[in-house]
Amino acid sequence: MKVIAINGSPHKSGNTAAALTRVTQRIEKEGIETKLVQVGHWPLRGCMACGACKKIGRCALGDDAFHGLMDEMAAADGLLFGAPVYYASIASGMKAFMDRAFYSTGARFRHKVGGSVAVLRRSGGIATFNQLNNYLSISEMFIAPSQYWTIAHGAAPGEVLEDGEGLEIMDALGANMAYLIKLIELGRGKIEEPPVLKKTRTNFIR
Ligand SMILES: Cc1cc2nc3c(=O)[nH]c(=O)nc-3n(C[C@H](O)[C@H](O)[C@H](O)COP(=O)(O)O)c2cc1C
């Protein structure tokens, strides 16, 4: 069992990395392997809406690192996403990553356990947390809960470690992600997984 954690910050050792590490430490304590991958420093451009991924099954813009990560994520049992908050929203590099990852590969993330973490100095956390969860819910991922919304505060690198409540919230997310992953693993082959149901696109209410 494995969880891939995505750090959407351009800072390798910043607050997002620290908050995600707190979650992954808890997941590992529960006996599940984790891997933290930083994408926030990649020169990512946004989705071009070219639609090529629907034909070739992968993002036309992606390089080997992007495609390799999509395969790793598709093989994992759980996915954890961490974004720094920029202008009360997902930082743009991470937004580009999320748009392209989920548009091209989201169908392969179905029924995985997911978690979202927003990291910020002061304001915009709940909006960013909700934005991250939108990718998970539309992909039929199982969003793991915590004891509060998974948002942690800090500005200077590492300052998030002074947010004691934030760290407890990360611990609870890690514990719940691990629990859900184990439950799904226990049920595999015993409880029938619901198939992908009919999905009609009406674009607007007629
Ligand atoms: C361009 C930019 C915009 C930011 N906008 C916000 C914001 O809207 N709200 C906020 O609370 N913090 C904001 N911040 C602060 C970061 O969210 C904060 O420093 C966070 O800890 C960065 O995470 P990192 O260390 O993982 O990069 C902004 C930072 C930058 C560079």
The ligand as an SDF file (V2000), in Angstrom:
LIG
                    3D

 31 33  0  0  0  0  0  0  0  0999 V2000
    2.5240   35.2820   -4.6870 C   0  0  0  0  0  0  0  0  0  0  0  0
    2.1230   34.9450   -3.2850 C   0  0  0  0  0  0  0  0  0  0  0  0
    0.8050   35.1270   -2.8990 C   0  0  0  0  0  0  0  0  0  0  0  0
    0.4060   34.7990   -1.6010 C   0  0  0  0  0  0  0  0  0  0  0  0
   -0.9080   34.9560   -1.2710 N   0  0  0  0  0  0  0  0  0  0  0  0
   -1.3260   34.6180   -0.0200 C   0  0  0  0  0  0  0  0  0  0  0  0
   -2.7070   34.7420    0.3400 C   0  0  0  0  0  0  0  0  0  0  0  0
   -3.5760   35.0920   -0.4450 O   0  0  0  0  0  0  0  0  0  0  0  0
   -3.0570   34.4350    1.6130 N   0  0  0  0  0  0  0  0  0  0  0  0
   -2.1410   34.0430    2.5540 C   0  0  0  0  0  0  0  0  0  0  0  0
   -2.5210   33.8050    3.6770 O   0  0  0  0  0  0  0  0  0  0  0  0
   -0.8320   33.8590    2.2270 N   0  0  0  0  0  0  0  0  0  0  0  0
   -0.4050   34.1480    0.9680 C   0  0  0  0  0  0  0  0  0  0  0  0
    0.9150   33.9650    0.6150 N   0  0  0  0  0  0  0  0  0  0  0  0
    1.8440   33.3710    1.6090 C   0  0  0  0  0  0  0  0  0  0  0  0
    2.0740   31.8620    1.4190 C   0  0  0  0  0  0  0  0  0  0  0  0
    0.8550   31.1780    1.2610 O   0  0  0  0  0  0  0  0  0  0  0  0
    2.8180   31.2890    2.6340 C   0  0  0  0  0  0  0  0  0  0  0  0
    4.0620   31.9430    2.7710 O   0  0  0  0  0  0  0  0  0  0  0  0
    3.0260   29.7870    2.5680 C   0  0  0  0  0  0  0  0  0  0  0  0
    3.5880   29.3820    3.8030 O   0  0  0  0  0  0  0  0  0  0  0  0
    3.9460   29.3830    1.4410 C   0  0  0  0  0  0  0  0  0  0  0  0
    4.1430   27.9810    1.4620 O   0  0  0  0  0  0  0  0  0  0  0  0
    5.5600   27.3340    1.0680 P   0  0  0  0  0  0  0  0  0  0  0  0
    6.5480   27.6960    2.1730 O   0  0  0  0  0  0  0  0  0  0  0  0
    5.3190   25.8600    1.0060 O   0  0  0  0  0  0  0  0  0  0  0  0
    5.9390   27.8920   -0.2460 O   0  0  0  0  0  0  0  0  0  0  0  0
    1.3470   34.2800   -0.6650 C   0  0  0  0  0  0  0  0  0  0  0  0
    2.6740   34.0940   -1.0690 C   0  0  0  0  0  0  0  0  0  0  0  0
    3.0650   34.4260   -2.3590 C   0  0  0  0  0  0  0  0  0  0  0  0
    4.5010   34.1980   -2.7770 C   0  0  0  0  0  0  0  0  0  0  0  0
  1  2  1  0
  2  3  1  0
  2 30  2  0
  3  4  2  0
  4  5  1  0
  4 28  1  0
  5  6  2  0
  6  7  1  0
  6 13  1  0
  7  8  2  0
  7  9  1  0
  9 10  1  0
 10 11  2  0
 10 12  1  0
 12 13  2  0
 13 14  1  0
 14 15  1  0
 14 28  1  0
 15 16  1  0
 16 17  1  0
 16 18  1  0
 18 19  1  0
 18 20  1  0
 20 21  1  0
 20 22  1  0
 22 23  1  0
 23 24  1  0
 24 25  2  0
 24 26  1  0
 24 27  1  0
 28 29  2  0
 29 30  1  0
 30 31  1  0
M  END
$$$$
